Amino acid sequence: MKKNLIYFFILLTLITGCQRFDSNYYFKSLEKLQEMEEKIDSDLYDIRVAIKPVSEHEYIYYITLDNAKVDLNNLSMLVYHDVDTTNSFPSIGYLDEKANIDDEVKGINLVGYIEKKSDFELINFKIKVSTKNFDNIHVITLDRD
């Protein structure tokens, strides 16, 4: 009986551990971000986006959040862009642990890829930055070159 009880607790731990990060939450959040029209910026930190060719087949883009004026605890970020791609959209705090920006961690970089076969001149990024205290949406448009 003790042995079965131990197996039960191990199984229960595995099941609850695997459900900790819900991919449905990621996709629902991405869908909401895609549909959002309102832009909310913040002066609590700096956010930058850069894109450049990385190979003959792909562009790479970087989203950098740094220079935080306050500690940003339980931080999550989600990126969406309007170019049709087979790659997923980068995030932190949706399918993995949330981040903290403080005296030890100065910033976060998210990286994504876009195939060069994609037809676009401009790319529109929507970036959601969330903590327990706020949800900010940043809209940034870049030329692909």
Secondary structure, DSSP 8 states (H G I E B T S, - for coil): -HHHHHHHHHHHHHHHHHTSS-HHHHHHHHHHHHH----B--SSSEEEEEEEE-SSSEEEEEEEEE--SS-EEEEEEEEEESS--SS---EESSSS--EEESSS--EEEEEEEEETTS--SEEEEEEEEE-SS-EEEEEEEEE--
